[in-house]
Amino acid sequence: MSDVSIPPKVLEIADGIKTMRIRGAGKIGRAAAEALKIAAEEYNGPRDSSLFKKYIGRVADILISTRPTAVSLPNAVMFVLSSLRDQYGFDEARSAIVGAANRFIEESLNAVKKISEMGAKRIKENSIILTHCHSSVAVNTITEAYRQGKVVKVYSTETRPFYQGRITTTQLLNNGVPVVQIPDSAVRYVMNDVDYVVIGADTIASNGAVINKIGTSQVALAAKEARVRVYVVAESYKFSPITLVGELVPIEFRDPSEVVPEEWLKQHPGVKVLNPSFDVTPPEYIDAIVTEVGVIPPQSAILVLMERLGWALEKIKQGLSISTIRFEDLLE
Ligand SMILES: O=C(COP(=O)(O)O)[C@H](O)[C@H](O)COP(=O)(O)O
């Protein structure tokens, strides 16, 4: 079986996610779906459904192992894989994967559009918005609110150590939105000026806690102190089914060289560096989560999970845990 080679384009996508050429939870999910589709289309092994399923399972395992925190990745993979049925022959199995991958990508893009429209409605005239990191849903929402004439200024944090905030700043600027780049440490300094914090999410837990780029919880803390509303804009596939059964969201730790240059570390060998990529903002610090199925208080996250990810809950009830799962063994 290991003879059936995985197409280079698929490995390239996996590497793109791992090295963050492809980043942001939504894009990661769509890229994973695209990779499964390419894997199905370019499969060149025997026309045997169980060999094909095992091969797709192997691709799924490679994709899921690339980055641990954004649940959009396993949710996208599970969405595509759950289209397979035991009775499917080779052709049916292959077209099920292709069809489900296309559906995931299309539904994901529609969700982003819908959230931007609903999120923009929540913004009042003459607003100043602060955003953190680069969330494509947040950029779309802010841009839509700006087109409706409601946004006078956006503060965009630089988001050390990877500087995703610069992507946000340039995208907003290209969309005509007046934007001010600030260092992360200036968030509390400007907060009294701000009307709304609008941020994306990598994962939302069943209790409404939001896992997003490191520093988000500090932004939310400063917003709470200044009584500024915090809106999270996130598609329903960013809700994590495993948190319903008490599993924690794994936080990614990245290389120290993102924080300080390797040369500097060599000169100061005693220095230890901690580089957590995400943090957890408790539900009390969030005013609303805007999803494509409606605007909810964070405490209602469980309802979105039940409505949108019921299929994943079924699998979890059967004892399947995404953190330990090996699709290659499962899909025989
Ligand atoms: O934290 C990040 C990106 O982290 P990283 O750069 O480490 O992937 C984004 O806020 C969310 O993923 C949402 O993004 P989107 O709204 O585009 O899905």
Ligand as a Chemical Component Dictionary entry (heavy atoms), coordinates in Angstrom:
data_LIG
# 
_chem_comp.id                   LIG 
_chem_comp.type                 NON-POLYMER 
_chem_comp.pdbx_formal_charge   0 
_chem_comp.three_letter_code    LIG 
# 
loop_
_chem_comp_atom.comp_id 
_chem_comp_atom.atom_id 
_chem_comp_atom.alt_atom_id 
_chem_comp_atom.type_symbol 
_chem_comp_atom.charge 
_chem_comp_atom.model_Cartn_x 
_chem_comp_atom.model_Cartn_y 
_chem_comp_atom.model_Cartn_z 
_chem_comp_atom.pdbx_ordinal 
LIG O1  O1  O 0 -5.063  33.394 14.672 1  
LIG C1  C1  C 0 -5.209  33.506 13.478 2  
LIG C2  C2  C 0 -4.161  33.084 12.496 3  
LIG O2  O2  O 0 -3.097  32.371 13.106 4  
LIG P1  P1  P 0 -1.904  31.796 12.200 5  
LIG O3  O3  O 0 -1.354  32.937 11.412 6  
LIG O4  O4  O 0 -0.925  31.247 13.186 7  
LIG O5  O5  O 0 -2.482  30.712 11.312 8  
LIG C3  C3  C 0 -6.506  34.013 12.911 9  
LIG O6  O6  O 0 -7.043  35.002 13.733 10 
LIG C4  C4  C 0 -7.512  32.856 12.834 11 
LIG O7  O7  O 0 -6.912  31.735 12.232 12 
LIG C5  C5  C 0 -8.746  33.217 12.028 13 
LIG O8  O8  O 0 -8.380  33.480 10.698 14 
LIG P2  P2  P 0 -9.425  33.359 9.488  15 
LIG O9  O9  O 0 -10.551 34.299 9.833  16 
LIG O10 O10 O 0 -8.659  33.803 8.270  17 
LIG O11 O11 O 0 -9.878  31.952 9.402  18 
# 
loop_
_chem_comp_bond.comp_id 
_chem_comp_bond.atom_id_1 
_chem_comp_bond.atom_id_2 
_chem_comp_bond.value_order 
_chem_comp_bond.pdbx_ordinal 
LIG O1 C1  DOUB 1  
LIG C1 C2  SING 2  
LIG C1 C3  SING 3  
LIG C2 O2  SING 4  
LIG O2 P1  SING 5  
LIG P1 O3  DOUB 6  
LIG P1 O4  SING 7  
LIG P1 O5  SING 8  
LIG C3 O6  SING 9  
LIG C3 C4  SING 10 
LIG C4 O7  SING 11 
LIG C4 C5  SING 12 
LIG C5 O8  SING 13 
LIG O8 P2  SING 14 
LIG P2 O9  DOUB 15 
LIG P2 O10 SING 16 
LIG P2 O11 SING 17 
# 
